[in-house]
């Protein structure tokens, strides 16, 4: 086994990088095809979720595999390799198995213990099987990961530690209130009809919303989801499907919007959301906390529309050398903030104006860095003697309008994002997205069952490694038994030549006796060699067996190919369940 995984997740990279590195379904297909076409790789699978992108491969060279997989991730994501590399992690062989099993159990999820990852692993395996990029190793690995994840959820209370991202997101929207109380009677708009959107719609229905409207690019899927919600026994919700063109109108009616699509661009822009709020309340759009919110919200792919800053409040100080219209509000024209970044000549004029004196401008012709340095040095010398220029008035406080209670709640579970981050700055709107979920989950408590799940993962990793090492020697054992059967057949044929009058009864008895002798001689060595090969460091026993019995390498390889072909066929028939 030479399993290698190269990837990045919410634990290794900021959301802004994850968003840019995310892959659409077509890009994942192309990545898989290019992966198995490279020299060091024989199998490949992609695990892509809203907070991770990982490439799994069976490679014959570690360093070449790392270089090739990293390059492929950079090429297909569109993020430069130099920029992407600091955020990549690499796991090899047993560590790679441990990583995937931990992911399957929800230990590596943004919300620890969430079970949606099992469906995503299942989809990843199904895609690799459909494209014929998963061989014996990845089929075994992903199938076992699904079993380990199910075992963790059935044998421990990890579910108590981990909600789904949907539930966690709704709790953040509720802002401390019980979700059922917050959701009661609200109207919800769900954009998308995939697994995450379907879960969101069902969760909202159970929480008590009065209506769920489903919008999707494929109308049939939206109508099917709306029908399922309407016919559900555990809810009493009105559900209907609408085309995507109706989303702007539905924004004026909805209290809650959940979006999770596979779109590569924004589904809801800042302008569309502001127009929806205006259409609902009749209030003008307001932008609040511009500086603070701009720092926390990453730049989206569609520039947000920002309202202009309020007019400067610097006053009309006579003869002040500053451009007063450019002075930020709340700052005195005498203070350091007002003069930050000023060139040397203007700084000198300002110092003289503040001191109530005048100063001649520098002689014509004296320009450039040397003149600037000379003037700045002179000013610094003056400041060291005279002290700092005193503030002659306190900075004027700019009153900020209080942020109103939200009338529109937005939950963006897509990667890349569906909803413009500019919505964070709109009054009357509360937006929870993957970035804010990551910040909130960093402080979320972990259940005591997590330790038990970790023990399950460790045990399963050891068992999987033993099974893989034992399977590695199986073709050699099969080749040895095939060679022994050929020897028996040859000796029986030679005996018949010497004893042509041998009747069928005696011939069959002799043949059975010889075969029993050979089987008994081979039984103990082959059983023991499988046991030894399953132990760490047991890979060399297959080589020893081939050398001792002079087995043909091509015969062993043909057995391996035949077994792998059978396993691939069985896996396709069985599916990833």
N, C-alpha and C positions, 0 to 999 in steps of 0.2 A: 504494500500500500504506500502510495506517495501522494497523499491528499494534500492539496494546497488551497487556502482561501485567502483572497486579497479583497479588502473592502473598506468602507467607511460608514459610520453610523452617528447617531446623535451623541454618542459618548466620545467620539474622536473628532468630530467636525461641527462647526457652527451651522445653524439651520440655513443660513444664506448660501453656504457651500453645498450642503445637501440638496438644496433646491435646484441649484445649477447643474448638479451631477445626476439628478434623477433621470431615469430612462423611460420613455414611452414603450408600449408593447412591441412596436416594430423595431425600435432600437435594441431592445433586449434580444429579439430573434437574431438580428444581425450580429450582435455581440457574441452570442452562442456559436453561431456558424463560423465566425472568424476565430473564436477560441479553439475549437477542435481542428481548425485548419492549420494551426501553428505547430511547429516541430516538437516542442517539449510536451504537448498536451494531447491526451487521448480521449478524455471525457470532459464535459463541462456542464454547469448549471448556474443560473442566475437567481439570486434571492433579492427581490426588490420590493420594499415596503415604503410606507410614508416616512420612515426615519432610518432607513439603511439601504445600501446597495452593495451586494457581495457577489463575488465571482468564485465559484468552486470548480476545481479541476483536478484531474489525475495527471501528474506530470512525471517525467523521468529524470528531470534535472531541477534541483531546487532554485538555484540562483537564476538560471535562464527562465524558469517558470515565473518567478517573482517579477522579473523585468518585463516579460511578455504580457502577463496579466495586468500589471500596472499601466503599461503603455496602452493596452486595449481599452481599459476603463477610461483613461484620459481621452483617447480618440473618440470613443462613442458617446461620452458625456459632454464633450466640448470644453471641458475644463483643462487648461494646460497642465502637463505632467509636473512641471516645477511647482505650480500652485497646488496641485492635488496631493503630491507626495507627502507633505507634512501631516496630512490627515488620514493617511492610509494605515491599516493594520494588517499584519500577516500572521497566519497560523498554519502550522505544518503537522501532518500526520496526527498523532494522538491529540495534540492541542487543537487542531482543526475540528476533530470529532467532538471534543469537549465544548468547543465554541458553538457548534451547531446544536448540540443537545441542550446547552444552556439557553440558546435562542428559542428552541422549541418549547421549553418549559416556561418561557416568559421571564427568565432571570435577567435577560439583556434588553428587555423592552423598556420603553419610556415609562410606562406604567407597569411596574413589576407584577408578574403573574397573569397578565392579560392573555386570553386564549385565542384571540384572532390570528395570532402568528401561525397557528397550526394550519389554518386554511390557506395562508399565504405560502407556507412550505409545500403544502399539497399542490397548489397551483404551479409552483416552481418546478416540482418533479414532473407534473403532467406536461409542462411545456418542453422540458428536456427530453422526455420520452417521445413526445410527438415529433420533435426535430431529430430524434435518434442521436442525441449527444450524451445521453446517460448510459453508461455501461454497467458492468457488474458492481463496481465500487460505489458509484453515486446512487444507483438504484438501492443497493443495500443500505447505504448511509442515510438517505432521505426517508426510506421506509422505516428504518429503525428510529430515526429522529421523531417521526410521527408517533410511533409506539411509546417512546420515552416521554414525550409531551403529554400524551393521554394518561400514562401511568402517574405522572406527577400530579395531574389534576384530579385523578380518582383516588390516590392514596394519601394525599396531603390536603391541607387547607389553603394552598397557594391562591385559590380563587378569592379567598377573603382579603388577600393582600392586593390582588390585582383586579381592577375594574377594566372594562374596555376603554379605549380612548374616547369613545362616544360618551360613556357615563362620566368619565373624568372631565371631559370637556363641558358637559352640561352642568356639572357641579361648579365648575369655574364660572360659567355664565350666571348661575344662580347666586353666586357671590355670598356663600354662607347659609343661604336659606335652603330648606329641604327641596330637592328637585321637584317632587310631586306638588308641593305648595306653589313653587315658582311657576311650574308649567301649567297648572290647572286653568283650563279655559282658553289658553293661548292658541293662536293660529300659527302653524308651522309650514315653512316651505323647505322641501328637501330637493337639492339639485344633484342629480346623478341617481342611478339605479343599480349600482354595483353592490358588492358585499357590505362595504362600510356604510354607504348611504342607506341600504336596506336595514342594517342594524340600527342606524340613527332613527329611521322612520318608526321602526318597531318600538324602540326605547321611548321615543316621544309619545307614541300612542299609549303605551303602558303607564307612562308618567301622568297622563290625564289631559293632554292637549285636546282641544275641541275639534281641530281640523288638521289634516296633513295633505299638502299639495305636493305632488311629485312632478318635477320637470326633468326631462332627459332628452338627449339628442335622438335616441331611438324610442319612438312613441310606444311601441309594443311592450318594451320592458317597463316603462313608467306605468302603463295601464295594468300590467300584471302585478306590479308591486302594490298599486292602489287597491286592486281587487283582493290581494292577500290581506291587506290591513283591514279592509271593510269586512271581510268574512272571518276575521280572527275571533276566537271564542273569548280571549282574555282582555279584549278591548271593546270600547264602544265609541269609535272615532269615525268621523266623516272623512273619507279619503277620495281624492280624485287626481287624475293625471292631466297635465297641461304641456303644450309644446314649449320649447326654450324661448320662443319669441314672446311668450306671455310673462316671462320672468320680471321685466320692468314693472308691469301692472301689479303682479303678485307681491312685489316688494312694498307697495303702498298698503297692502292688507296684512302682511305677515308680521307676527311678533318675533318669531324665531326663524332663522335661516341656517340650515346646515348644508354645506357644499363639499362634495368629494367626487371629483370627476378625473378623468385622465387627460384633460386638456393641457396643452403646453403653454397656453397664454392665460391671462386673467379671464375669469368668467364674470366677476362683478368688479367693475372699476369704482374708484372713489366717487366719480361723478354720478354713476348709476345709483350708488347707495345714498348719496346726498339727495338726489332727485326723489328716491323712494321715501326718504324721511320727510322731505318737503311735501310730497304728495299726500302723506298720511297726516301730518301735523299742521301744514300750512306755514311752518316757521322757516325763516331763512336759514341757509346752511351756515354753521358757525365752526370755526376752527379754533380749538383750545390747546393750550400748553404746547405751542409749536416747537419750541426749542427742546423741551424735555422729551416730547413724544418722538421728534425726529431722530433723537439719539437712540431710542430703544427700538424703533421700527426700522427694519432693513429696507433699503431701496427696492421697490418692486419693479417688475419689468415694464409697467406702464406708469409714467410719471404722474404723481398725484397732483390734483388741482389744489393750490393753496390760496387762501384769502390773503390779501396784502396785510402787512404789519400796520398797526395803528400809527398815526402821524407822530413824528418826533416831538418830544416835549422839552427840548433844550432851551427854548426861549429865543430872544432876539438880542443877544448881547452885542453891543455896539463895538465895531472894529475887531470882533473876534476873527482870527484867521481861519477858523474851521468852517467847513461846509455844514452849517447847522442842520440842514435837512437830512444829512447822512448820519447824524449822531443818534445812536440807539436810545430809545426812551428809557427813562429811569436813571440816566447817567448825567452827572454834572459835567459841563464843558471844562471844568477845572481839574477833573479827576484823571487818574491814570488810564482808566478804561477808555476815555474819550480820545486820548492821544496815542494809544497803542498803535504801532505800525506806521506812525507819521514819519515822513522823510525829514532829514536833518534841517533843511531850510525852514520848513513849516513849524517844526518843533521849536526852533529858535525864536521864530516870530511869536508862537504861542506863549513861550516862557516870558518873553518881554511883555506881551499883552497882560498876562496874569499878574506880573509884578508892577503893572501900571506905568511902564516905561516904554520907550521905543528902541528899535534897533535897526541899523541899516541893513538892507539885504546884501547878500554877498556880491562882491564885484562881478561885473559881467565877464564871462570867459572862464570863471572858476567853477567848473562842473566836474562831475565824475566821482568815483569812489574815494579818491584821496581827499577831495574837498569835503565830502560827507564825513569821512573819518575824522578830519581836523575839527569840524564844527561839533560833532558828537563828543569828541574828547574834551573840547572846551566847555561844553554844557555839563559834562560829567564832573569836571573840576569845580565848576560853580556850584553844582548841587552838593558836592561833598563839604563845601564851606557854608553855604546858605541853608542847607537842608532841603527837604522836599517842598515842592510848591504846595502851599496849604489849600485845603478845600474851603471855599468861601461860602458853600451852601451844601446842605445834605442832598444826596441823590433823591430825585423825585420818584415816588412809587407809582407804578402803572397798575391801575386796578384791573384785575382780570375777572371776566364774568364767571359766575359759578357754573360748573358743569351740571346740566340738568340730568334728571334720572333717565336712563336709557329707555327708548321706546322701540328700539330694534336690536335684537341680540343675534350676533353672527358667530357661527362655529365653522372654521375652515380646517378640514382634516386632510386636505389634498397636499401632495408634494409632486411637482411644484405647486405653489399656492394658487388657489382659485380666487381668493378675495384680496383686493388691493389693500396693502398694509396702511394706506392713507386713511382707512376707516378708523384706525386707532385715534385719529385726531378730530373726528367728527363728533360734535355734541349730539346727545341723544342716541349714540350708538355704543354698544359694547362688543368688541371683537376678541374672540379667543382663537388663536391659530396654533400651529405646531410649535412655533418659537415660545409663545407664552405657556403652552402646556409643558414644554421642556423645563422652563424656569420653575413652574409650580411643582412638577413631579420631583425636582431635585430635593425638595424638603419633605416629600411624602414618606410616611413611616412604612417600614417593611415588616411583614408578619414573621412570627417565630418559625412558621413552616418553611421559610426560605432555606434554613439550614438543612432541613430534611430533604428538600428538593436537591440541594447541592450534593448531598450524599448519594441520592439516586443517580444523579448525573455521573458522578465519579464511578459508581459501580457499573453503570451501563457502558461507560467509555472503556473500562477494563474488559468487560465481556465482549464488546464489539471488536476491540483489538485482538483478543484471543481468537474469536471466530474468524476474523480476516486472516490471521496468521495460519490458522488451521486450514482454511480454504486455500491458502497459497500452496500448501504442500499436497493438496488433494490430486491435482493433475499428475504429479510425480508418482503418487501411490497407485493411481489408476493405470499409468503407463507400466509400472512394475507388475501389476497383476495381469495386464494384457500380455506382457512379455512371458510371464509364467504360463498363461493359458496357451500361448503359441508353442512353448516348449513341450507342454503336455500333449498337444495335438500332434506335434512332430514325432514324439516318441511312440504314441499309439499307432500312427501310420507306419512307423518303422517296424513295430511289433507285428502288425498285420502282414507285412511283407515276409517276415520270418515264419509266422504261423498262419498260413493261408486258410487252413481248415478250421480256424477258431469260429465257434458258433456265436450268434448274437448275444446270448445270455452271458457267456463268459467274457465276451468283448466288453459289454456294458459294465460288468462287475469290475474288470481290470481298469477301465477308464475312470470309473467313479472312485476307486481306491487311490489311483495316482493323483486325481484332483484333490481328494481329501488330504493326502500327504502334503501336497504343495500348499493348500490353504492353511493347514495347521502350522507349517513352517513360516508362512508369511504373516499369520494373524498377529502374533505378539509384536514383531518388529514394526508393522504398519500402525497398529494401535498406539504403541509407545511413541513412534515418531510423530504422530499427530498431536499427542499430548505435549511432547517437548516443543514442537513447532508453535503451539498456542501460547507458550510462555514468552515473556519479553526476551528478545535476542535469539529467538528460535528460528529465524529465517534461514540460517545456514544448514539446517537439517535436510532441506530439500536438495541442496547441492551435494551434501554428503551421500544421500541416497542415490542420486544419479551417478555419482562417481563409483560407489561401491558395486552397483549392479550394471555399470556401463550402459545406462539408458540413453537412447538417442534423444537429443535435445529437441529435434523437430517433432518427434512423437509426443513428447510432453506438451509442446506448444500447440499441436493440433488438438489435443484433449482440452486444453484451456480455451481454444477458440470455439470448439464445439459446445462446451459448457456455457460460455458467455453468450453464444448465439441462442441457446435454449432459454437462458435466463432473461435475455432481452425480449424474446417472444412472450414468455410467461408474464413478464412485467407489463408489457403492452396490453395483454389480455386482462390482467388483473387490475391495472390502473393504480393510481397512487393512494387508494383508500387505506 
